[in-house]
Amino acid sequence: MANMSKTKLPIPEQDPLVRNSNFDEVALGYTEEMAVEEAERCLNCKNKPCEAGCPVNVKIPEFITLIKENDFEGAYKKIKETNSLPAVCGRVCPQETQCEALCVRTKNGESVGIGRLERFAADWYMKNVDEKAEKPTPNGHKVAVIGSGPAGLTCAGDLVQLGYDVTIFEAFHKSGGVLVYGIPEFRLPKAIVQAEIDKLLELGVKLETNVLGGKVITVDELFEQGYEAIFLGTGAGLPMFMNIPGENYNGVYSANEFLTRINLMKAYRGDYDTPIGVFKNVAVVGGGNVAMDSARCAKRLGAENVYIVYRRSEVEMPARLEEVHHAKEEGIIFKILCNPVEILADDRGYVDGIRCIEMELGEPDDSGRRRPVPKEGSEFELEVDCVVMAIGTSPNPIMKDNTPGLEVNRRGCIVADESTGQTSLEGVYAGGDAVTGAATVILAMGAGKDAAKAMDEYIRSKK
């Protein structure tokens, strides 16, 4: 019998005043009993509206039904039919604006906790099943993937399942892209990411690290080596700044550098020698998930006061509601309708404050959000010794500069067909943040999936 509760079953979490000083995962996950109870809220709708909101087409009611039946292994395998990274998606996918937004239960309460159930199935499988992946039958064709972020991993996973000899080339010493350098341990444990990658390696995917696409290896050289199609999943790792006075002072970081030092280079651990300052008061400029991650990391590193400085109101914040909620619980201070105009420094060139101006909302801009307008005479200063700029990123131009004929737009993003990922070069496909600019993990995965299908069709058409 269906569970007609109007609210999702809460997921256990660490106490906010405990977790804001450690990097352990915030959400602790459902137990088996809790997962079944939440699964019972699913009505198994005939037309399955939730599936229409999933960029990787997970068979949502089917896997939830298997959880109801206590077939947790079956639920995981059902998700894996279309999703290469279920443990990742269950943690960081914005289900509230995708699958859960279309859930019928939202007409009279909260949606089914689809993301929480996906996470449960993946975690249960990793803990209880030690099953080696069975390598598909080789089809005799070779493809390359540049970049091992969510787009590249998904593309590689789908292609290896079709029998392709797949090699991923990754610029860093560690695979995972933004999953390992951008998203903090307390939101996405790196052991989880590695376990997902290990499954792809078991299937036969090859991985070469410390290989910077466009420099160490070029698209032309890969074709010369016999690769028949190439996917570019190089992400958007070039940070943006505001171009205000003082951005070159000591103690000013891009969010990319700040998070990479903490997440990939383990600055929060005493057994790693990663240079990063110990700051007392930190201002994080921006209102997206990256800003929330940066602020929450700064708090965990020991900062007494951490400010989110955002030029619009909280309603316009692009960050997930869950991330904003968690940040507030952990003591992050929100300075909304404020915009920095100058970073201040002491006589040694170290950050000593940030001058801001209050804003008010005017007419909507091109994004549909009301444009922030400065309030005359409202400037004020925050006493901080660190500023983190989390206002966006764009693709690094290295790939474009070293790939003749590769078309990019005015923002430096690779121009690619929305449904196939086909670029201006024959046999070269692209997807994820390299094409869209900084976006979500699941949208990047969807693009990788679409490109894998198109690459397969392209290669088969040449036989």
Residue pairs with C-beta under 8 A, 6 or more apart in sequence:
1 40
2 40
2 41
2 42
2 43
3 37
3 38
3 40
3 41
4 41
5 41
5 109
6 105
6 108
6 109
6 110
7 109
7 110
8 38
8 41
8 110
8 111
8 112
8 113
8 116
9 30
9 34
9 37
9 38
9 41
9 113
9 116
11 27
11 28
11 29
11 30
11 113
11 116
12 27
12 28
12 29
12 30
13 19
13 26
13 27
13 28
14 22
14 24
14 25
14 26
14 28
16 326
16 329
16 330
16 331
17 330
17 331
19 26
19 186
19 330
20 296
20 299
20 300
20 330
20 331
21 299
21 300
21 302
22 186
22 300
23 184
23 185
23 186
23 268
23 300
24 185
24 186
25 185
25 186
25 187
25 189
26 186
26 187
26 326
27 91
29 116
29 119
29 120
29 123
30 38
30 116
30 117
30 119
30 120
32 70
32 72
32 124
35 67
35 72
35 116
35 117
35 120
35 121
35 124
36 67
36 68
36 70
38 112
38 113
38 116
38 117
39 64
39 65
39 67
39 68
39 112
39 117
40 68
41 105
41 112
41 113
42 61
42 64
42 65
42 68
42 112
43 104
43 105
44 61
44 64
44 65
45 61
45 104
48 60
48 61
49 102
49 103
49 104
50 60
50 61
50 99
50 100
50 102
50 103
50 112
50 114
51 57
51 58
51 59
51 60
51 61
51 99
52 102
53 98
53 99
53 100
53 101
53 102
54 60
54 98
54 99
54 442
55 98
55 442
55 443
55 445
55 446
55 449
56 82
56 83
56 89
56 154
56 442
56 445
56 446
56 449
57 82
57 449
58 79
58 82
58 83
58 99
58 118
59 78
59 79
59 81
59 82
60 99
60 114
62 78
63 75
63 76
63 78
63 79
63 117
63 118
63 121
64 75
64 112
64 114
64 117
66 72
66 74
66 75
66 78
67 75
67 117
67 120
67 121
72 120
72 121
72 124
72 125
72 128
73 124
73 125
73 128
73 129
75 117
75 121
76 86
76 121
76 122
76 124
76 125
76 129
79 86
79 118
79 121
79 122
80 86
82 449
83 89
83 445
84 153
84 154
84 157
84 158
84 196
84 199
84 200
84 445
85 150
85 153
85 154
85 196
85 445
86 118
86 119
86 121
86 122
86 196
87 119
87 122
87 123
87 126
87 192
87 195
87 196
88 150
88 179
88 188
88 192
88 193
88 196
88 441
89 115
89 118
89 441
89 442
89 445
90 115
90 116
90 117
90 118
90 119
90 120
90 121
90 122
90 123
91 115
91 119
91 187
91 188
91 192
92 183
92 187
92 188
92 441
93 115
93 118
93 440
93 441
93 442
94 320
94 440
94 442
95 101
95 111
95 114
95 115
96 111
96 320
96 321
96 322
98 442
99 114
99 115
100 106
100 111
100 112
100 113
100 114
100 115
101 111
103 111
103 112
103 114
105 111
105 112
126 192
126 195
132 202
133 199
133 202
133 203
135 202
135 203
135 204
136 160
136 161
136 162
136 163
136 203
136 204
137 163
138 163
138 165
139 162
139 163
139 164
140 163
140 165
141 163
141 164
141 165
141 228
141 459
142 164
142 165
142 166
142 167
142 226
142 227
142 228
143 159
143 164
143 165
143 166
143 167
143 227
143 228
143 229
143 230
143 231
143 455
143 459
144 166
144 167
144 168
144 169
144 222
144 227
144 229
144 230
144 231
145 152
145 155
145 156
145 159
145 166
145 167
145 168
145 169
145 230
145 231
145 233
146 152
146 168
146 169
146 213
146 214
146 217
146 230
146 231
146 232
146 233
146 234
146 399
147 168
147 169
147 170
147 171
147 177
147 213
147 232
147 233
147 234
147 235
147 432
147 434
148 156
148 168
148 170
148 175
148 176
148 177
148 197
148 207
148 233
149 176
149 177
149 178
149 179
149 233
149 235
149 432
149 433
149 444
150 177
150 178
150 179
150 432
150 441
150 442
150 444
150 445
150 448
151 231
151 233
151 235
151 431
151 432
151 433
151 434
151 444
151 445
151 447
151 448
151 451
152 168
152 177
152 231
152 233
152 432
152 448
153 168
153 175
153 176
153 177
153 196
153 197
153 200
153 445
153 448
154 444
154 445
154 446
154 448
154 449
154 452
155 231
155 233
155 429
155 431
155 448
155 449
155 451
155 452
155 455
156 166
156 168
156 200
156 205
156 231
156 448
156 452
157 200
157 203
157 205
157 452
158 448
158 449
158 452
158 453
159 166
159 452
159 455
159 456
160 166
160 200
160 203
160 204
160 205
161 203
162 452
162 456
164 456
165 204
165 206
166 204
166 205
166 206
167 205
167 206
167 207
167 208
167 227
168 175
168 205
168 206
168 207
168 208
169 208
169 211
169 213
169 216
169 217
170 177
170 207
170 208
170 209
170 210
170 211
171 210
171 211
171 212
171 213
171 234
172 180
172 181
172 209
172 210
172 264
173 209
173 210
174 180
174 181
174 209
174 264
175 197
175 207
175 209
176 190
176 193
176 194
176 197
177 233
177 235
178 235
178 433
178 441
179 188
179 193
179 441
180 190
180 193
180 263
180 264
181 256
181 259
181 260
181 263
181 264
182 256
182 259
182 260
182 263
182 290
182 293
183 263
183 293
184 259
184 262
184 263
184 293
184 296
184 297
185 263
185 268
186 296
186 300
187 293
190 263
197 207
201 207
210 216
211 217
212 398
213 232
213 234
213 398
213 399
214 234
214 398
214 399
214 400
214 401
214 402
214 403
215 398
215 402
218 402
218 403
219 230
219 232
219 403
219 406
219 425
219 428
220 403
220 404
222 230
223 230
223 427
228 427
228 459
228 462
229 427
229 428
229 429
229 455
229 458
229 459
230 427
230 428
230 429
231 421
231 429
231 430
231 431
231 448
231 451
231 452
231 455
232 399
232 414
232 423
232 428
232 429
232 430
232 431
232 434
233 430
233 431
233 432
233 434
233 444
233 448
234 395
234 396
234 399
234 430
234 434
235 395
235 396
235 432
235 433
235 434
236 393
236 394
236 395
236 396
236 413
236 433
236 434
236 437
236 438
237 256
237 393
237 395
237 396
238 393
238 394
238 395
238 396
238 397
238 412
239 254
239 255
239 256
239 257
239 389
239 392
239 393
240 254
240 389
240 391
240 392
240 393
240 394
241 247
241 254
241 389
241 391
242 285
242 340
242 389
242 391
244 340
244 341
244 342
244 343
245 342
245 343
246 252
246 342
246 343
246 344
246 345
246 351
247 343
247 389
249 343
249 345
249 349
249 350
249 351
250 345
250 348
250 349
250 350
250 351
251 277
251 279
251 350
251 351
251 385
251 386
251 387
252 343
252 351
252 386
252 387
252 388
252 389
253 386
253 387
253 388
253 389
254 388
254 389
255 284
255 286
255 290
255 291
255 293
255 294
255 388
255 389
255 390
256 393
258 276
258 294
258 297
258 298
258 388
259 290
259 293
259 294
259 297
261 267
261 274
261 275
261 276
262 268
262 274
262 276
262 297
262 301
265 272
265 274
266 272
266 274
267 274
267 275
267 276
267 301
268 297
268 300
268 301
276 301
277 385
277 386
278 301
278 302
279 298
279 301
279 302
279 303
279 384
279 385
279 386
280 303
280 304
280 305
280 385
281 303
281 304
281 305
281 306
281 307
281 382
281 383
281 384
281 385
281 386
282 295
282 298
282 303
282 305
282 306
282 307
282 384
282 385
282 386
282 387
282 388
283 306
283 307
283 309
283 335
283 340
283 354
283 382
283 384
283 386
283 387
283 388
284 291
284 294
284 295
284 298
284 306
284 307
284 308
284 309
284 387
284 388
284 390
285 291
285 309
285 310
285 340
285 387
285 388
285 389
285 390
285 391
286 294
286 308
286 309
286 310
286 389
286 390
286 391
286 392
287 308
287 310
287 311
287 312
287 316
287 317
287 318
287 319
287 336
288 317
288 318
288 319
288 390
288 392
289 318
289 319
289 320
289 323
290 390
290 438
291 308
291 310
291 319
291 388
291 390
292 308
292 319
292 320
292 323
292 324
292 326
292 327
292 332
293 323
294 388
294 390
295 306
295 307
295 308
295 327
295 332
295 388
296 306
296 326
296 327
296 330
296 332
298 306
298 386
298 388
299 306
299 330
299 331
299 332
303 386
305 333
305 384
306 331
306 332
306 333
307 332
307 333
307 334
307 335
307 382
307 384
308 327
308 332
308 333
308 334
308 335
308 336
309 335
309 338
309 339
309 340
309 354
309 356
309 382
310 317
310 334
310 335
310 336
310 337
310 338
311 337
311 338
311 339
311 359
311 372
312 336
312 337
312 359
312 361
312 369
312 370
312 372
313 336
313 337
313 361
314 324
314 334
314 336
316 361
316 369
316 370
317 324
317 336
327 334
328 334
335 356
335 382
337 358
337 359
337 360
337 361
337 372
338 356
338 357
338 358
338 359
339 356
339 357
339 359
339 372
339 374
340 354
340 355
340 356
340 387
341 355
341 356
341 357
341 379
342 354
342 355
343 351
343 353
343 354
343 355
343 387
344 351
344 352
344 353
344 354
344 355
344 381
345 351
345 352
346 352
350 385
351 384
351 385
351 386
351 387
352 383
352 385
353 381
353 382
353 383
353 384
354 381
354 382
354 384
354 387
355 379
355 380
355 381
356 379
356 380
356 381
356 382
357 374
357 375
357 378
357 379
357 380
358 374
358 375
358 378
358 379
358 380
359 372
359 373
359 374
359 375
360 372
360 373
360 375
361 370
361 371
361 372
361 373
362 370
362 371
362 372
362 373
363 370
363 371
364 370
364 371
365 371
392 437
392 438
393 433
393 437
393 438
394 411
394 412
394 413
394 437
394 438
395 408
395 411
395 412
395 413
395 414
395 433
395 434
395 437
397 412
399 406
399 414
399 434
400 406
400 408
400 412
400 414
403 425
403 428
405 424
405 425
406 414
406 423
406 424
406 425
406 428
407 414
407 415
407 423
407 424
408 414
408 415
409 415
411 437
413 434
413 435
413 436
413 437
414 423
414 430
414 434
414 435
415 423
415 424
415 435
416 422
416 423
416 429
416 430
416 431
416 435
417 454
419 450
419 454
420 429
420 450
420 451
420 453
420 454
421 429
421 430
421 431
421 435
421 447
421 450
421 451
421 454
422 428
422 429
422 454
423 429
423 430
427 458
429 451
429 454
429 455
430 451
431 444
431 447
431 448
431 450
431 451
432 439
432 443
432 444
432 447
432 448
433 439
433 444
435 447
436 443
436 444
436 447
